[in-house]
Amino acid sequence: MPPSSTEPSTQPFGTLGADPASERDDALVGAAVRAVEATGAHAGSVFLVSPDRRSLVLSAVCGTPPSLLGGWQRIPVSSDIPVAVAYRTGRTVHLAGADETMRRFPQLAMALPYAFGSASVQVKAGDVAFGAMAVVWAAGPGEGEGLSKAQRRRLRATADRLGASLAELDARGALAWSDARTVPVSVPARSAPAVRVGLFDWDLDTGALVADDALCAIFGIAPGEFDGRAATLAARIDDADLPGFRSATRTAAAEGHDLALALHIRGGGHRAVELWGRVPQAPDDGRTRPHLVGAVLDSGTGMAAVEAIERLADGFFALAPDGRVTYANHGLERLLRVRRDDLLGRRPWDVLPWLADPAYEDRYRAAMISQQPVSFLARRPPDPWLVFSLHPGAQGMTGWVARVRGPVPADAGPGAPVADDVAAGPSPPPGAPRLGTLYRVLQLGSALTEAVTAHEVCEVVAEQLLPAVGGQRLALYVVTEGRLHLLSQRGYHQDVLDVLDRFEGAPLRAGLPVSDALLSGAPLFIESRQAFARAYPGFPLSDSGSWAYLPLIASNRPVGACVLAFDEAHRFRGDERDLLTALGGLIAHALERARLYDAEFAVAHGLQDALLPHRLPALPDVRVAGRYLPGTRGMDIGGDWYDVIPTRDGVALVVGDVEGHNVAAAAVMGQLRSAVRAFATAGHRPGDVIASTNRLLLDLDPGLLASCCYVRLTPESGIARVVLAGHCPPLLRRADGDTTVLDLPRGPLLGVADTAAYPESDVHFPPGAILALYTDGLVERRGADIATGIDRLRAALAHVHAASLEELADRLLLEARHSPKRMDDIALLLSQSAPAHPRQAAARQGRA
């Protein structure tokens, strides 16, 4: 994948040339605009996958500015939100409105409690997925069915077209990939122009006039009907303005200066327009006729409207889609007690301290995302209450402010909804946090609840936290006996790991950034290399540009530390610091729980491992290999076991499974293993060994059942005598590779009845053959028949090639070892008949 290219082009703007980044931006912007137009949505976004393919990076938006998306500019690919699901699965995720969003994506709905619908599709070309595209539309009461099938089809076609464009750029090596430094390209949704400008070139001697279509339209003449005469346009000028217009034109032509004046146009009602023109300077020979070139500006009723609003006592303002003030009347200045120049170009909550509560910004977000009017109360110190009303549109929103005339509830808080006797307008619940913050906490918290081991906690933190904050590297330390130990890292190159080694085994003492954060209990944010050098002079620097050291404190004691590093200097905003502090608390408790689990897991499985044979006996005529795998999820230990027991006339092979996954099951397993070994060593027949073991289990009365497969193998005769007590059938692979399931008579499970009989079956075990005994954990799959699993194991045994029996055992367990959610434990015992050494064979013949 090519490296990311986010640096601005150095090509002169005047050439309007296209470098790779601008080619990509043009394709992204065009796709976002087409997606909005094809679906009738009010906002569209395009996300491209990051070079490491762990994040989706917001790269282009239409209608909704990036600032409105807050924490959604980088989304983990593994997260459970629509755009990530669409990217991973390739399916269209269509949510008709808030109800369906709550039902299918409840965490998203909690973080965005607004009335909107959305659709997300994958952006792909061939086998390469470049990212995803999403559109958002207003969805009020009733919601309807969302996008029609035709609209969804057009959205997918737009995504496919974008995918093809990106693939073409990628093939030329000209695709600039998105990363944490990518600045999204933003364009407003298209709308009809509010102002019209017409251009003209007027020959003052002949009266001929060349006009474009816009100028003809301003004067109420169809372009095809204009006769090219200035007199035709002059006839549309109001009679009162005509003499002044002619005089100003003659003066401009005679003196060669510019012309600027206001006119009123007749036709379809009087409209005020402004005219600008200038007489080009004549050549020295003076042979050109004088002419006037210029433009006519038609602002419609806009100027009249502005003048009217300026005369009102109430406050009126306009906000751009990103929340910046683009217009404010004099009434707003008086009500808010702020100069208009201080407001213009800035967000109200950034200028006025009493509007800085996140609840007010959330009202604006609610209006923009749902495209529904929103009204709320705000108190301007020391005591006047004001009512704000926001009316959104594709180009931003119009706001209205007035003094509250009715009673205000005593418990009214920031952004409280407006009562009917104060003003009208719906409002979402008050006090919602900033967009994205709540979701990040919920998403990480949900993922951490599923992480059981410390390794799983590290994986979740790396997958969720790095994309959330745009970091490039992460290291997790744990505190053991007052010293720091590196538990996991992500993104560090080998040459940088030496810096991390400086912390390895270090005691918690002042002077190390990790220790300082842990000793103080407060996060440490270092925003530049210069700041790091000042705080820790002489300490070796990595190639990072800024750092966040998060202490992981649980149960009032240090558990560890999380270190985030950024390639470039990074300014940690207040809300980002709050978010990282909150996430640090979640990580700390999850890590403490996981380390406790790991410790108990090690003790439990150490106990179980002690009950299994540490070393199998070396036999002259039989090779054996045994394996045991504990379940990968859950603390419980199992009752599976295997054993190899030398006897007077051969060897006994045993595999058993006690039901349950707890200490009781492991204890019963140990007792049964000892019983089978005692009965087999005493020389009992195979059926009697199992029958005696069954009676012992009933006498112990543990309330547990068990299954068992017992094989007495006599190498000299090549006969294997098999007894099954409710157990899976053994598998036999002959020397030629032919492998069969030994469907033999079975007795009941151990622990069912003291009079149970266990039939014996003789199986020919030729030289070079392999006998496989196993427990059901190896062949059972949720939702599948166990016979299918047994046949799958038979096929694997038949076709897997291995140089030794030990390697064969490992290969048969390869898939099970890598299964992350295997609930049951597994026992496997392989045996292979090996012909005796020639001298041993001769000795036997002599004895015979």
N, C-alpha and C positions, 0 to 999 in steps of 0.2 A: 504494500500500500504506500502510495507516495506520502511524503511528509506534509504536515499541514502548512498552508500558506495563508497567513492572515495579515501580513504587513500591507499597508496601503500602497497603491501603485505610485511610482515616481514619474510616470509618464505625464507630460503636460496635459492639463485638462483641455486646452484648446484643440488638441488633435482628436479628442474623443475616441482614442484607440482602445482596443480590447486586449487586456492581458488575461492570464488564466483566471485570476480571482474575479475580474469583472465579467468574464464569460459565464462563470458559475453563478455569480450574483444575478445576472440577467435571466438565466434559466430559472433560478429559484423564485425571483420576484414574479416573473411571468406566470409560473405555475401557481403561486399563492393567489394572484389576482384572478386567474382563470378558475381556480377552485371555488373562490367566493362567488364569482359570477355564475358558475355552472350549478351551484346548489342554492343560491339565494341566501347564503349565510352572511353574517355581518363581520366575520373574522376568519382568517385562515392562517395556518402555520406550517412551516416545513422544518423537519428535524433531520439532520444528517448524523450518521454514526461516527463516533470518534475513531481516531486511528487505532486505539487499542480495542475497539469494538465492545467496550463496557458501558458507554454512555451514548445517549442521543442528545445532540447539541442543537439548540434552537438556532436556525440559520437564516430564516426569512419569515416575515409576518406581513399580512395585509389586513388593515382595519384595526388590529389590536397591537399596541406598542409593546416592545419587550419589557418595559418597566412595569406594565400591568401584570405580567406573568410571574414576577417575583422569582421564587425558587424553582420555577419550571423551565429555566433556560438550559439546565442539564438534568437529564432524566436517566437513572440507571436502566440498562437494557433489561435487567432481571425484575424490575418493579412491576407491580400489578396495577398499572393504570392503562387506559385505552391505547395511547399512542405506542407504548412499549409492547403491549400485547399484539397490536397490529404488526409491529415490526418483527417480532419473534415468530408469529404464526403465519403471517401472510394473509390473514382473514380480515375482512372489514368489520370494525367494531362500531356498531351503530346504536346510539343511545337517544331515544326519542325525546327524553326530558329528564327532569329531576327525579321522578319516581323510578324510572328504569335505571338511572345512574346509581341511586341509593341501593337498589336491589342487586345490581351486578358488581358495582364498585363502591361499597359503602365507605371505605376510607377516603376515596376521592370526594364523595358527596359531603362528608363531614368537613373536609378542608375547603370545599367550594360550595357553600350552602346557598347557591343561587339557582334561579330558574333558567336553565339553558339545555339545549340538546347538542350533541356532538357526533361526529363521524370521523374515524381514523382509518387510514389505509396505508399499506406498505408501498414504498417507492423502490422498485426493483427492475433490473434488466437482466434477463437470462437467469443465471444462478447467483447473481450478486445483488444483495439487498443493500441499498445506499442509505436508507432511512425510512421515514414515515411522514405522512401529511395528515393534518387534522383541520376540520372546519367546525365552527361554533355558531349556533343560531339561537334566537330568543325562543323560549318555550314556556308560555304562561299556563294558566289553568286549562286543564283538558289535554294539553300537550299534543294531542293528535298522534299521527304515526311517524312524525319526523320527516326525513327525506323520502321522496318517492323512489321506486326502483330505478326510474330513468335518471334521477339526480345522482343516486349512488353509482350508477353505471358511468355517468359523466365524470364523477369524482375519481373513480378508478382509472378511467381513460386519461385524465389529467396527470395522475400519478405515474402511469405507464409512460406517458410522453416525457415527463421529467426524468424518469429512470433512463430512457433511451438517450436523452441529452447528456446526462451525467456519464453514462457508459461511453459515449463518443468522446467526451473530454478526457475520461480516464484512459481510453485507448491511445490518445495522443500525449499522455503524460501531462495533461494540462488541468487536471481536476485538483483544486485546492480543497483539501479536507478540513473539516471543522474540528476544533479542539477547544480547550477551556478558555483560550484567548479570543475566540471568534466573537465578533460583534455582529449581532443579527441585523440583516438588511430589513428596513421597515418602510412600507408604503401605505398611504391611506387608501381606504376603499374608494372606488371611483364614484363620482356624482356629477350632476350637471353643473357647469361653471356658474358661479354666482355673478361674475363680472364678464362682460363681453368687450373685446377690443377690435375695432376695425381699422384697416390701414388704407391710405389713399395717396395718389400722386396727381396733383391738379395743375394743368397748364393754364396759367392766368391770362395769357393772351387769347387763346382760342376757346377757353371754357371747357375743354375736354378733361375728363377726370377718370382715372383708372382706380377702381375700388374693389376690395376683396369681398367675399361672400358675407363675412361678419359685418362689415360696414353697411352693406345693402340691407341686411336683416335689421340692424339698428334703426335705419331710416324707414323700415316697413316696406321694402321693395324686394320682390323675389329676384335673386341674382340673375336669372335668365331674362328678366324683363327690364333690367337697367339699360338705358340707352347711352351711357357713357358721358352724359352732360351734367356739369355742375349745377345748372339751373334746375334739373329734375330733383336733385337733393335739396337745393335751396328752397324749393316749393314746400318741403316738409318741415322747414324751420318755422317756429312760431312767429307771427307777424311782428310782435313786440321786440323780438330779438334780431330780426332780419337786418334793420338798418345798422345796428351796432356791429353785426357780423361782417357786413360789406365794408364798413369803414375800417375795421381792424384788419381786414384782409388787404385793402389798398395800402394802408400804412406799412404793413409788414413787407409788401412787395416793393414799395418805394424805398424804404429805409433798410431792407434786408435783415430785419431782426425777427425773433421768434414770435409765434402767435399762440396765445393761451387764453381761452375764454369758455364760459359756460353757456349752453344753449338748451332750449326746450323744444322737443320734437313732437309734432302732431301725428295723429294716427294711433288708434288703440289706446287713447288717453295720453295726456301730456307726460313726457318723461324727460328728466334732466340728464344731459350728457355733458362731458367735458371734451374740448377739442384742443389738441396740441399740434403745432406745425412749425416748420421752419423753411426759409427760402435758401436753397443750397447756394453756395458762393459760385459766381459765374467765372468761367475761364478768363484769362487776360484779354483774349480777342473779343470777348463780349458777344459772340455770335449765338449763344443759346438763349431761348426765350425764357422769361422768368416762370418758375413753377414752385408750387408749395407742396411739400411732402410732410406727412404726419399721421396721427392716429386719433380716433374718436373713442372715448371710454364711456361705456354705458354700465353704470353700477346699479341699474334697476331702481328698486325702491330702498336699496340698502342705506343710502345716505339719509333719506327721510326717516327711516326707521331708527337709525342711530340718533338723529337729532331728537326724535320723540322720546326715546329711552333716556337720553341725557336730561330731559326735563322732569322725569319721574323721581319721587322721593325714595321709592324702594330700590334695592340694589339688584343690578343685573350684571351677569358676567358670562363669558364663554370659555370653555376649557377645550384644549386639544385632546386627542385620544390618550396622550400620555399624562394628562392631568395638569398641564401647564396653562396658566391663564393667558388667553389671547385677547380678551376685551374685558374692560370693567368700566361701568358708568360712574358718574359723580356720586350717585346715591350709595353705591357700594363703598366708596371711600369714607363717606360719613358714617355708615353703619358699622363698618369694621374698624374704623379709626386707623386707616393705613393709607399711605400715598399710592396712587394708581401705578406710578413708575416702579414702586417696590414690589408690586404684585405681578406685573406683566412679565411673562417668560418664566415664571416660577410657579411651583405648586402651592396652593394656599396653606396646606399643613406644614410646609417647610418655612413659611414666612411668619405665620401667626402661632405663637406658642400655645394658645388655648385651643387650637385646632390640631395639635400634634398628636393627640391620642389616636392609636391605630384604628379605633372604631370609626372615626370620620373618613379616613382613607378607605376603609372597607365599604362605606356607603357608596363612594365613587366607584369602586370595583364592582359592587353589586349592580349598579346602574349600567355600567359598560358591558358587563358580561351577559346580563339578562336582557339588556336593551329595554328595560321597563323603568318608568319614573320612580324616583325614590325621594322621600321627604323625611327630615329628621330635625331634632332640636339641638341647639348648641348654646352654651352660656358664655357670653363675652364679659370678662371681669370688668368691674366688680360685681355687677348683678344683672344687666339686661339679658333676657333670653331672646334668641333669634331663631326663626324657622328658615331652614334651607330646603329648596326644592330643586332637584336635578332632573333634567329631561334629555336623555341620550339620543344620539344619532350616529350615522356612519362616520361623520367627520369630527366627532367629539360630543360635547353636550353644552346645553344652555342652562344656566343656573339663576335662581331667583332667591333673594334674601329679604326678609321683612321682620319687623319687631313682632313678638308674640302678643296677640291681643287677648287670648283666653287664659285660663288658669293653667299653670304648669305643675304636674305632680311633684310632691315633695321629694320622692325618691328617684326623680329623673336623672339618668346618668348620661355620659357622653354618647351622642348619637342616638338618643332615645327616640322611638317612633313618635310621630305626630298624632295627637288625638284629634278626633273629628271636629271639636270645637276650637281647635287652634289652626289647623290647615289640613288639607287632604293629601293623600298619596301613600302607597304601600311602602313598607320598609322591612328588611330582613331583621332577624334577631340581633340585638345590640351586643357589642363587646366581642365580636369575632376577631381572632388574631389576624396578623398579616397573612396574605395569600402564600401558601406553600409551607409555612413554618409548621402548622399543625400536622399537615400531611407527612412531612419529613419525620416528625416525632412518632406518629402512628406507624408509618411504614417501617422504620427501623425497629421500633418496639415490637411490632408484630413478627418481624423476621427473627429477632433475638429470642422470642418465646419458643421458636421452633429449633433454635440452636442448642444442642445438648452438651457437646464437648467444647473445650477451649479452642480447638482447631476450627470448629464450626462457627464459633463466635467471631474468630478472626476473619474468616471468609465473609461472613455477613457484614461486618464493619467495613471491610475493604470494598465490597460490592456496592454498599449503600452510601457510605460517607464520602468517598472520593468524588463520585459524580455530583453529590449534593452541593459540595462547596467548591468544586473545580480544582481540587488539589491533584498533584501528580504522584505523590509518594506518601506512604503511611507506614508507621512502625508501632507495634504494640509491645509494651514491656509489662512484666509482672514483678511484684515485690515478694521475694522469698527470704525470710529471716533477715529482713532489713536491707537486702541488696537487690539491685535491678538485674533482670535477665530478659533478653530479647525473646519474645514468644513468637512473633510473626512480623514479616515486612512485605510490602508490596511496592514495586516501582523503583527500588534502589538498584543501581548497577554495582557490579562487583567492586569497582574501584572506589565506590562511595561507602561500601559496607564497613570500611576501616573506621569511618567516623562513628558509625553505630557501635562498633566494638569498644569505643571509649567509654560507653555507658555499661557494657557487659560486666556484671559482677560488682559494679560500683556501689558503695554504701550510700544511703540517703544522707547527703551532706550538702550544705550550701556551696554554690559555685558551679553547679551543673544545671542547665536549664530544666532538664527533666526533674531533678531533685528539688529545685526551687519551686516548681509548680506543685509537687507533691507535699512539700513541707508547708507551703502556704495554704494549700487546699483550694487555690484559685487558678484558673487558666492563665497561661502566659502567652501573650500574642506579640510576636516580633515581626514587624512589617517590612523590614529591609535588611540587607547585608550590613549597611552602615550601623543600624540600630543594634544588630547582633554584636558587631565588633565593639561598640561602646559598652554594651552590657556585659560581654564576656571577652575581654581583651586577651589575646593569646590563644583562645580556644580555636581549634581548626574548623574552618568553614567547609561545608559541602557546596555543591553547585546549585543549591536552592537559593531562592530570592526572598522568601519569607516563611515563617513557621508559626504553628499553633501547638502549644504543649497543654494537653488536657489531663488534669489529674483524675484518676479513677478512684473515687472514694466510696466505699460501701461499708455499712455498719460502723461508721465513724473511724475507719482505718483505711490506710492506703492499700489498694489492691494492685494497682499498676498505673500505667500512663499511656496515653495515645498521642503520638506525634504526627502532625500533618505538615507536609512541606509543599511549597509552590515553586514553580520554575521562576516566576517573575515576582517583583515586589507586589504585595497584595494588601490592600487596605481592608481591615476587618471592621465592617459597619456594626453599629450597636445591635441590630436585630440578628446579624450573623453571629456575633459573640454570644448573645442569649441562646441562639439555637445550638451552637456547639457546646455550651455549658450544659444545656438540658440533655443533649445526646450523650455527653460524657457520663452523666448520672445513669442513663439506661445501660450504657456499655459496662460500667463498673459493676452493677448488680448482676448483669448477665455473665460477666467474666467470673465473678465470685461464685455464682451458682455452678458454672461449668467446671471450675477448678475443684470444687467440692465433689461434683459428679465424677470427674476424672480420678480423684483420689479414692473414692469409694468403689469405683469401677475396678481400679487396679487391685484393691484389697479383695473384692468379691471374686474376681476372676483368678487372682492368685490362689485363693482357697480352692476354687474348682480345679485349677491346673494341678494343684498338689494331689488331687484325687485321681488324676489320669497318669498313665505310665510315662515316666520321664525318658526311658530308653527301652526300645523293643529288643527282645533277645535275638542273638545271631543264631540262625538255624542252618544246618548243613545242606538241606535239600529244598528249602523254601525261602524265598525273599519276601519281606513284608515292609509296608510303608503305611504309617498312620497319620491322620491329620484331624485336628479339632479347630473349629472356628466358632467363637461366641457370636451372638446376635449383635448387630451394629447399632441398634436403637434400644434404649431402655436400660435401667440399672440391673434388672433381674438376671440371675445366672441360670443356666439350664441343667438338664439331667442327662444329656447325651454322653455316652462313653464308648470306648473301644478297648480291647485287650488282646494280647497274644500270650497263650499259656502252653509251655512245653509239657507234654504228657509222656507216659511210658511207651506208647506206640505211635507217637506222632506229635501233632500240635493242635491246639484248640484256638479258633479265631472267634472273637465275640464282638458284636456291636449292639448297643442297647439304647433305649430312650425312655426316661421317666417323664411322665406328663408334668407340666408346670414349669415355671421359670422363677424359682426362688430358692432360698437356702434349704428349705425342706426337700425340694426335688434333688438338689445336689447331695444332701445327706443320704437320701434313699439310694441314689446312684452309687455312692461309695459303698453302702452296705451290700447292694446287689452284686457289684463288681467283686467284692471280697467273697461273697457266697459262691458265685459261679467259679471263681478261681479255686476255692476249696473243694467243691464237688468235682471239678474237672481233674484236679491233681490227685484226688482219691481214686480215680479210675472209673467213675460212673459212666454208664452209657449216655450219649447226648440227650436222649429223651428224658432220662432220669435226672440229668443235671438241671434241665429246665423245669421239670416237675417239682424237684426239691426246692429250687429257687422260688417257684410260685408259692409253695406252701410257706416258705420263710417270709415272703412279702405279706401274706395274709396274717401270719402270726405277729409281724411288726405292726400291722394295722395303721399304716400312715394315711390311709384314705387316698392313696395315689395308685394309679395303674402304670404299667410299663410294657414296652414291647422289646423283643430281643431276637437276634439272629445268631444261632450258635452253629459253628461248623467244626467238626473234628476231621482233620486232614491227615491221611496216612500216605506219605510220599512213596513208600515202597510199593503199595498196591495201586497208587494213582486214583484212590477213591476219596471223595469228600462226602461225609455224612452230615446232612443239614437238618436243623430243627428251627422252625419259625414259630414264634409266639406273637401273633398279630403284627408282624414286622414286614417291611418292604422286601420284595424278592431280590435275591442276589443277582448279579450280572456275571456272565462268563464269556471271556474273550479267548478264543482258541488261537493257536500259533499262526494260523492262516488269516487272522483278522476277523473271522466270523464271530459275531457277538450276539448273544441271546439273553433274554430275561428268563430266569429259571422259575417258571410258574409251578411251585411245589405246594403240597398240602400244608396248611397252617393250623396251628392250635390257637386258642383264645389268648387275649392279652394276659400278662401276669397280674395277679391280684383280683381276678374275677371269681374263680371257683376253685376250691381245694381239690376237687376230684378231676380237674381238667386233664385231658390226655394230649400229648404233644408228639405227633407222628414224626418218624425219621425217614429221610429220603436220601438215597445214594446218587451221587453225581460223579461221572468220570472226569477226572482232573488230569489231562495229559500234560506231558512236559512242554514248557513254554506258555502254557495257558495262564490267564490272569483272572482271579476271582475278586469281585468288588462287592464289599458290604458297606452299607451307608444308612444314614437316618433320613427321615422325611424332610428335614430342613433343606436338603440339597435338591429335592425334586418338586417341592410344593411351590406353587405360584398362586397369588390371589386371583380368583376369577377363572382359574384353569383347572382341568381335571388332573389328578395326581398321576394317572396313567400316561398322560401326555408328557409330564415331567420325567417320568421313568424312561420313556422312549427317547426323550431328548438326551438323557444321560447315556443311554445305550449307544446312540449314534456318536456321541462325543468319545466314548471309550473305544469305539470301533475305528474312528478316523484320526484321533489325536496321535501324533508321532512324538515319541520321547526317547531319550537315550537311556533312561533308567526308570525304575519304578518310582523313585522319589520325584523325578521331574514329571512323570505322568500324574501323580497325585496333585502336584502344584497346578498343572494345566487344567485338570478337571475342576479345580476350585477357583480358577482365575476369575470367572464372572462373578461368583459369589463373594469373593474378596472385595470387589469393587462396587458391590451393591450398597448404596447409602442407607437404605431403609429395610434391611433384612431383619425380621423380628425373631426368627428361630435360629437356634444354634445348629451346628452341623458336625457329624462324625463320619469319617471315611476311613476304611481299612482295605488296602489292596494286598493281595498275596499272589505270588507267581511260583509255579513249580519249576525247580531248577535241577536238571539231572546231576547226580553225584559225580564227584571226581572219579576217573577210571579206576584208580587204585582202591577207592572206597567201594565202588561197584564190585570189583573182583573179590574184595574181602567179604562182602555180603554173600556173593555166590558161594564162596568157600564155606561160610557158616551154614548156608542152606544144604 
